[in-house]
Amino acid sequence: MIKGQKVELRVQCLGNPAYTAGYVVDVYKDFVDPSKEGVMVIFPNGNYDGFSHEEQGLFFCYDQHPEVNPVYNDYKFTNVIQLSRDFNKGFWKFIE
């Protein structure tokens, strides 16, 4: 996965029903398996979380041709406080 990629939940998660779309905010070295990548994802309700490589397969639908938003691809993730502030200011747009 890459920053700015739109993902779709396979199951209910963080107060969002299955098939809710979210965006990858950050990609980082997986804490469980450092040879793989984990991702931070934000959802329309403002909730966010990190997903290990293994969790990505459990929580997200696979998309052979992922949609990437160039504005979100350039987002500079610094910390979750700033992520929340940016969400509250309307940076993240979710159109269902």
N, C-alpha and C positions, 0 to 999 in steps of 0.2 A: 504494500500500500504506500501511497505517497501523500504528502501534505496537500490539503485541499480536496482530496478525493471524497466523493459522496458515497456513503455506505448505507445499507439497509439492514435493520435488525431482523433476525430470523425468529427471535423470541422476545417476549416482554422483558424490558430492562430499564432500570432507573426511572420508573414511573412512565415509561413510554410503551405503547402497545407494539406487538410484532409488526414488522414492515414499516416502522417509522424510520425516516431518513436522518442521518447525522453526517457531520463532516470531520475528517481527520485533521486535527489541530497540530499534532506533533508526531514525529516518528523517532523512536529511540531504541537503543540496544535492549533487547528483551532481558528482564531480570532473571528469568528461569533458564533461558538458553541464550547466552550472549552471542551466539553465532546467528541468531535470528532477530527480527525487529518486532517491538511492541509499538502500539499506537495509542494516542490520546484522542478521544472522540467527544464532540459536543453535540447535544441533541436539542430539538426545538423548545423543550421546557427549561432549558438552561442547565440541565444536569450534564455532567461530563465524567469520564473515567478513563483509566488506562486499561488496555487489553493486551495480554501476552499474545504471542504468535498462536499458541494453542487455543486461547479463548476467542481469537478472531474467527477461527473455523467453527466454533460453537455458537457464537452470537450473531455473525454477519452472513448475509446471503452472498454467494460468490457472483461477481459480475465480470464477465469475460472482457468487456469494454467499459471500464469504469469512467464515470463522469468526474472531471476535475475542474473546480472553479479556480481560475487563475488568481483572483483576489485572495482567496483563502490559501492558495498555494504559497503566496508570498507572506502570509501571516507569520510574525515573529513571536512565537510562544516564549514567554519569560517565566510565568508562574500562574497558578490557578486563581490568585486574587485578581491579576490583570485580565485573565480570561473571563472571569465573572463580570468585571467592569466593562469589558468590551461587549459582552453579551447584553448587559443592561443598557448600554449606549446604542444598541441596535446594529452592531457590526455584523453579526451573524443573521442572515436572512433565510428563513425556511418557508418555502412555498410547497404546499402539499397538493 
